[in-house]
Amino acid sequence: MKNLSSLFKAIILASIGGGAAVIRPVLDLLLPSLGSVWDLAIPVIAISGVAGAVWYLMSLNRVMTKVSDICVRASKGDLEARITFVETGNIGAMLSSINNVLDIADAYVRESSTCLDYLANAKYFRKFRVRGMPGSYRRGAQIINTAVDCMAQKVETFSGYTTELVEESGALIKNITAAAETMLG
């Protein structure tokens, strides 16, 4: 039962406890001579099964409360929140998947923040590293990289216009100065 989740263990134990309570009348009919043995064993099995199921369900409730708290923290922007306790089976797979979602979201926010910080400081070489980004995260990263490329191209084009304007303005000023000197003569 080591690799089974708390939920599955609870189901098994509840089934044993319920089954013991249901099988009691059948055993009385089939084996009436063992009555005194079953009088003690069946209630012990039933109570133990139900008690074990309740214990595992309470344990699972504690797990779900912790997971809910972590999800609330993440929804409020704490993307460093992680599930740090261990559960097995399907519940363990679910907890691992929640951590994976948080890891990817955290990486996306950190990487996009870094990329956009460089962009805000007119540094166009820092692109979003898309490696490991799945699905919509990858698409968002590619859009950010396209925006960085467009900004860099526009700045380069504008810089070219500025250089040309300065050169033409300088030539115009020389012409005006020369004309003024000729007129003053």
DACOR-V210452 format. One record per residue. N is the residue number from 1. RES is the residue in one small letter. PHI is phi in degrees with one decimal (* if undefined). PSI is psi in radians with two decimals (* if undefined). OMEGA is omega in radians with two decimals (999 if undefined). Layout:
BEGIN
n,res,phi,psi,omega
N,RES,PHI,PSI,OMEGA
N,RES,PHI,PSI,OMEGA
END
This chain:
BEGIN
n,res,phi,psi,omega
1,m,*,0.11,-3.07
2,k,-63.4,-0.71,-3.08
3,n,-91.1,0.11,3.14
4,l,-90.3,2.58,3.12
5,s,-74.6,2.84,3.09
6,s,-57.9,-0.66,-3.14
7,l,-64.2,-0.78,-3.13
8,f,-67.2,-0.67,3.08
9,k,-62.2,-0.70,3.11
10,a,-63.5,-0.71,3.12
11,i,-63.0,-0.77,3.14
12,i,-62.0,-0.84,-3.10
13,l,-67.2,-0.66,3.08
14,a,-64.7,-0.67,3.10
15,s,-64.5,-0.72,3.11
16,i,-63.9,-0.83,-3.13
17,g,-62.7,-0.80,3.11
18,g,-66.4,-0.70,3.13
19,g,-63.8,-0.68,3.12
20,a,-63.6,-0.70,3.13
21,a,-67.5,-0.63,-3.12
22,v,-76.5,-0.61,-3.05
23,i,-76.5,-0.31,-3.10
24,r,-51.8,-0.92,3.14
25,p,-62.6,-0.58,3.14
26,v,-66.5,-0.76,3.12
27,l,-64.2,-0.65,3.09
28,d,-60.2,-0.65,3.14
29,l,-75.0,-0.73,-3.06
30,l,-80.1,-0.67,-3.07
31,l,-129.8,1.18,-3.07
32,p,-64.5,-0.42,-3.10
33,s,-71.9,-0.30,-3.14
34,l,-96.9,0.37,-3.05
35,g,-52.0,-0.84,-3.07
36,s,-67.7,-0.57,3.10
37,v,-67.2,-0.79,-3.11
38,w,-71.9,-0.46,3.12
39,d,-59.7,-0.58,-3.14
40,l,-95.2,-0.77,-3.01
41,a,-67.6,-0.79,-3.06
42,i,-63.0,-0.85,3.11
43,p,-62.5,-0.63,3.11
44,v,-64.0,-0.78,3.11
45,i,-62.8,-0.79,-3.11
46,a,-62.7,-0.84,-3.10
47,i,-66.8,-0.71,3.13
48,s,-63.1,-0.75,3.13
49,g,-62.1,-0.83,-3.14
50,v,-66.6,-0.73,3.12
51,a,-62.2,-0.75,3.10
52,g,-62.9,-0.72,3.12
53,a,-62.6,-0.76,3.12
54,v,-62.2,-0.74,3.14
55,w,-60.6,-0.81,-3.14
56,y,-67.1,-0.64,3.11
57,l,-67.0,-0.65,3.07
58,m,-65.9,-0.68,3.09
59,s,-62.6,-0.77,3.12
60,l,-64.4,-0.65,3.10
61,n,-61.4,-0.72,3.09
62,r,-62.8,-0.73,3.11
63,v,-60.8,-0.83,-3.10
64,m,-64.8,-0.61,3.09
65,t,-64.4,-0.78,3.11
66,k,-63.6,-0.74,3.13
67,v,-63.2,-0.74,3.12
68,s,-60.5,-0.75,3.12
69,d,-61.1,-0.73,3.13
70,i,-65.4,-0.72,3.12
71,c,-65.5,-0.68,3.09
72,v,-63.4,-0.79,3.11
73,r,-58.8,-0.77,-3.14
74,a,-65.1,-0.68,-3.14
75,s,-67.3,-0.35,3.09
76,k,-94.1,0.13,3.05
77,g,102.4,-0.03,3.11
78,d,-85.0,1.46,-3.09
79,l,-81.9,0.06,3.05
80,e,-91.4,-0.12,3.12
81,a,-65.3,2.35,3.13
82,r,-141.4,2.73,3.05
83,i,-84.9,2.08,-3.03
84,t,-112.6,0.05,3.12
85,f,-103.2,2.84,-3.01
86,v,-108.6,2.37,3.01
87,e,-138.8,2.69,-3.09
88,t,-111.2,3.12,3.07
89,g,66.0,-2.62,-3.10
90,n,-63.0,-0.66,3.12
91,i,-64.1,-0.76,3.10
92,g,-61.2,-0.70,3.10
93,a,-63.5,-0.69,3.12
94,m,-64.4,-0.76,-3.14
95,l,-63.4,-0.72,3.11
96,s,-63.1,-0.70,3.12
97,s,-64.6,-0.68,3.10
98,i,-62.3,-0.77,3.10
99,n,-61.9,-0.68,3.12
100,n,-62.8,-0.75,3.10
101,v,-60.6,-0.78,3.13
102,l,-64.6,-0.68,3.11
103,d,-61.0,-0.80,-3.11
104,i,-67.8,-0.77,3.13
105,a,-62.3,-0.76,3.13
106,d,-62.3,-0.80,3.13
107,a,-62.5,-0.70,-3.14
108,y,-63.3,-0.82,-3.13
109,v,-63.7,-0.78,-3.13
110,r,-63.8,-0.80,-3.09
111,e,-68.0,-0.76,3.13
112,s,-66.9,-0.66,3.10
113,s,-62.3,-0.77,3.13
114,t,-62.8,-0.83,-3.12
115,c,-60.8,-0.81,-3.11
116,l,-71.4,-0.51,3.06
117,d,-64.7,-0.77,3.07
118,y,-61.6,-0.75,-3.14
119,l,-61.0,-0.74,3.13
120,a,-63.1,-0.43,3.12
121,n,-99.5,0.39,3.09
122,a,58.5,0.61,3.06
123,k,-113.7,1.86,-2.97
124,y,-97.9,0.03,-3.10
125,f,-81.4,-0.36,-3.05
126,r,-87.5,1.88,3.14
127,k,-101.0,2.85,3.05
128,f,-71.5,2.22,3.11
129,r,-84.0,1.85,-3.01
130,v,-81.9,-0.19,-3.11
131,r,-57.7,2.21,3.12
132,g,90.3,-0.12,3.13
133,m,-86.8,2.10,-3.13
134,p,-92.7,2.74,2.92
135,g,46.9,-2.17,-3.09
136,s,-63.5,-0.55,3.08
137,y,-62.5,-0.78,3.12
138,r,-62.4,-0.76,-3.13
139,r,-62.1,-0.77,3.10
140,g,-61.4,-0.71,3.12
141,a,-64.3,-0.71,3.13
142,q,-65.3,-0.65,3.10
143,i,-65.2,-0.74,3.09
144,i,-60.4,-0.78,3.14
145,n,-63.8,-0.66,3.08
146,t,-63.8,-0.72,3.11
147,a,-62.9,-0.71,3.11
148,v,-61.9,-0.78,3.12
149,d,-61.8,-0.75,3.13
150,c,-63.4,-0.75,3.12
151,m,-62.5,-0.79,-3.13
152,a,-61.1,-0.74,3.14
153,q,-65.0,-0.74,-3.14
154,k,-65.7,-0.71,3.11
155,v,-64.1,-0.73,3.13
156,e,-64.0,-0.77,3.12
157,t,-63.7,-0.78,3.14
158,f,-63.9,-0.69,3.11
159,s,-61.5,-0.67,3.09
160,g,-63.3,-0.76,3.10
161,y,-63.3,-0.69,-3.14
162,t,-64.4,-0.77,3.12
163,t,-61.8,-0.78,3.13
164,e,-63.4,-0.73,3.13
165,l,-63.0,-0.74,3.13
166,v,-63.7,-0.76,3.14
167,e,-64.0,-0.79,-3.14
168,e,-67.0,-0.66,3.11
169,s,-65.1,-0.71,3.11
170,g,-61.2,-0.76,3.12
171,a,-65.1,-0.72,3.13
172,l,-63.1,-0.75,3.13
173,i,-63.6,-0.69,3.10
174,k,-62.2,-0.77,3.13
175,n,-62.9,-0.76,3.13
176,i,-65.8,-0.72,3.12
177,t,-62.8,-0.77,3.13
178,a,-64.2,-0.72,3.13
179,a,-65.7,-0.71,-3.14
180,a,-65.3,-0.70,-3.13
181,e,-67.1,-0.66,3.12
182,t,-65.0,-0.73,-3.12
183,m,-68.2,-0.63,-3.13
184,l,-81.1,-0.34,3.11
185,g,35.6,*,999
END
